[in-house]
Amino acid sequence: MNFDKELDARGLNCPLPILRAKKTLGELAGGQVLKIIATDPGSVKDFAAFAKQTGNELLSTAEAGGEYTFFIKKK
């Protein structure tokens, strides 16, 4: 999937991945996509809730080898 910026949140625990994503999304223009890589298993539900609360679109969630990858499109 194409993306405009990548955020490496590996090794960070809740709420840091969400806080870093929020800050990074603030730097993007509407319609741009942020790729986030995290290792916190709780980030799966956290990013789903974050997208719903902020109106940003969670395009995909994937897990491989203990790493979770999210693509969020800024509204």
C-alpha positions in Angstrom: 0.0 0.0 0.0 1.2 3.5 -0.8 1.8 5.9 2.1 3.2 9.4 2.6 4.9 9.0 5.9 6.0 6.2 8.2 6.0 6.1 12.0 8.1 3.5 13.8 6.5 2.9 17.2 8.2 -0.5 17.9 9.0 -1.0 21.5 6.5 1.7 22.7 3.6 0.8 24.9 0.2 2.4 25.2 -0.5 5.3 24.9 2.7 6.3 23.2 2.0 4.8 19.7 -1.3 6.6 19.6 0.2 9.9 20.8 3.0 9.7 18.2 0.5 8.9 15.5 -1.7 11.8 16.5 1.3 14.2 16.3 2.5 12.8 13.0 -1.0 12.9 11.4 -1.0 16.6 12.4 1.9 17.1 10.0 0.0 15.5 7.1 -2.5 17.0 4.7 -6.0 15.6 4.3 -6.1 12.4 2.2 -2.5 11.5 3.0 -1.7 8.1 4.5 0.4 7.3 7.6 2.0 3.9 8.0 2.6 2.9 11.6 4.6 -0.1 12.8 4.1 -1.1 16.4 4.9 -4.1 18.7 2.3 -3.4 21.4 -0.6 -6.0 21.0 -3.0 -3.5 22.5 -2.4 -1.1 19.6 -4.8 -3.1 17.4 -7.8 -2.1 19.5 -6.3 1.3 20.3 -5.9 2.3 16.6 -9.4 1.1 15.7 -10.8 3.3 18.5 -8.5 6.2 17.6 -9.7 6.1 14.0 -13.3 6.0 15.1 -12.9 8.9 17.5 -10.9 11.2 15.2 -12.7 10.5 11.9 -9.5 9.3 10.3 -9.8 6.2 8.2 -8.1 3.0 9.3 -7.3 1.5 5.9 -5.7 -1.7 7.1 -4.3 -3.6 10.0 -1.8 -6.5 9.7 0.3 -8.6 12.0 3.5 -10.5 11.2 6.2 -11.8 13.5 4.9 -9.8 16.5 4.8 -6.5 14.6 1.6 -4.7 13.8 1.3 -2.5 10.7 -1.5 0.1 10.4 -2.3 2.4 7.5 -4.4 5.5 8.5 -5.7 8.0 6.0 -6.0 11.5 7.4 -9.5 13.0 7.0 
